Amino acid sequence: MEKQEIRTFGRRHGKRLSMRKQWLMENVLPRIAPAGDAQILEIGFGAGEHVRALALRHPDKTIVGAEPFANGVAALLGAICDATTNEILPEYKNIRIFPDDVRDLLRDTDAKFEQIWVLHPDPWPKARHEKRRLLQTEFIKTLARHLAPNGEIIIGTDHWEYFDWICGRAAETNLAFETPEIDIIKTRYQAKNMAETVAPKYIVIKNK
Ligand SMILES: C[S@@+](CC[C@H](N)C(=O)[O-])C[C@H]1O[C@@H](n2cnc3c(N)ncnc32)[C@H](O)[C@@H]1O
């Protein structure tokens, strides 16, 4: 039997979905399942603000977002579909959604991505929860195997202790990494935490 993986996310469900979002989950989500043709991956997209920004910035690329939190998936579906017809808006036709743990997606594909984004991964701040952190050394190596030539993994967090910890994990690989300043849209999670935290820091990891 395969070893059970440690769960890296919290809830799968939040408050009850509206009838429209439930309809989108049943009728639109199956139509935009990933088909192995995406060039950009975003892991743990929350409500999907940055997935939408990527879709607009790269209209010629296919973006796949992975997120196990059903209400987040429904929020993204609600935002990419016309409010009256429920058809996918033309500018978001390049979005695919994997509504589950990204490790299941990566296990079943040898897809290579030009960019892999991880914005505000759950910091799991208590020492006893450290094993739940997604950006473990082995996972970073797995992501690197899914990079296209010159591809990059871009990780952003405003949890500076987790930032240092991820840099430590990246240093355990033989990958190249740097910590540049990057200016991107604020995701919902970041906006919620702005009052009590500092600016996000970014780690960009590449194959040597
Ligand atoms: C703190 S939230 C940040 C959400 C979003 N990136 C933002 O900035 O608003 C972290 C997200 O990562 C998701 N997540 C955690 N583990 C995951 C995994 N193994 N695969 C995909 N998503 C995951 C969680 O469900 C959660 O929505």
The ligand as an SDF file (V2000), in Angstrom:
LIG
                    3D

 27 29  0  0  0  0  0  0  0  0999 V2000
   -2.8480   30.4410    3.1530 C   0  0  0  0  0  0  0  0  0  0  0  0
   -3.7390   29.9240    1.7630 S   0  0  0  0  0  0  0  0  0  0  0  0
   -3.2090   31.0630    0.4880 C   0  0  0  0  0  0  0  0  0  0  0  0
   -4.1390   31.0840   -0.6780 C   0  0  0  0  0  0  0  0  0  0  0  0
   -3.7340   31.9680   -1.8600 C   0  0  0  0  0  0  0  0  0  0  0  0
   -2.5010   31.5370   -2.4840 N   0  0  0  0  0  0  0  0  0  0  0  0
   -3.6220   33.4140   -1.4260 C   0  0  0  0  0  0  0  0  0  0  0  0
   -2.5060   33.9410   -1.3910 O   0  0  0  0  0  0  0  0  0  0  0  0
   -4.6870   34.0030   -1.1100 O   0  0  0  0  0  0  0  0  0  0  0  0
   -2.8720   28.4210    1.3010 C   0  0  0  0  0  0  0  0  0  0  0  0
   -3.6770   27.5840    0.3260 C   0  0  0  0  0  0  0  0  0  0  0  0
   -2.9080   26.4620   -0.0860 O   0  0  0  0  0  0  0  0  0  0  0  0
   -3.8030   25.3710   -0.2460 C   0  0  0  0  0  0  0  0  0  0  0  0
   -3.0240   24.1240   -0.1710 N   0  0  0  0  0  0  0  0  0  0  0  0
   -2.4100   23.5950    0.9060 C   0  0  0  0  0  0  0  0  0  0  0  0
   -1.8580   22.4150    0.6160 N   0  0  0  0  0  0  0  0  0  0  0  0
   -2.1030   22.1960   -0.7080 C   0  0  0  0  0  0  0  0  0  0  0  0
   -1.7900   21.1330   -1.6050 C   0  0  0  0  0  0  0  0  0  0  0  0
   -1.1270   20.0410   -1.1880 N   0  0  0  0  0  0  0  0  0  0  0  0
   -2.2040   21.2320   -2.8950 N   0  0  0  0  0  0  0  0  0  0  0  0
   -2.8790   22.3110   -3.3150 C   0  0  0  0  0  0  0  0  0  0  0  0
   -3.2140   23.3540   -2.5000 N   0  0  0  0  0  0  0  0  0  0  0  0
   -2.8320   23.2840   -1.2230 C   0  0  0  0  0  0  0  0  0  0  0  0
   -4.8040   25.5470    0.8880 C   0  0  0  0  0  0  0  0  0  0  0  0
   -6.0250   24.8630    0.6780 O   0  0  0  0  0  0  0  0  0  0  0  0
   -4.9750   27.0540    0.9110 C   0  0  0  0  0  0  0  0  0  0  0  0
   -6.0490   27.4880    0.1170 O   0  0  0  0  0  0  0  0  0  0  0  0
  1  2  1  0
  2  3  1  0
  2 10  1  0
  3  4  1  0
  4  5  1  0
  5  6  1  0
  5  7  1  0
  7  8  2  0
  7  9  1  0
 10 11  1  0
 11 12  1  0
 11 26  1  0
 12 13  1  0
 13 14  1  0
 13 24  1  0
 14 15  1  0
 14 23  1  0
 15 16  2  0
 16 17  1  0
 17 18  1  0
 17 23  2  0
 18 19  1  0
 18 20  2  0
 20 21  1  0
 21 22  2  0
 22 23  1  0
 24 25  1  0
 24 26  1  0
 26 27  1  0
M  CHG  2   2   1   9  -1
M  END
$$$$
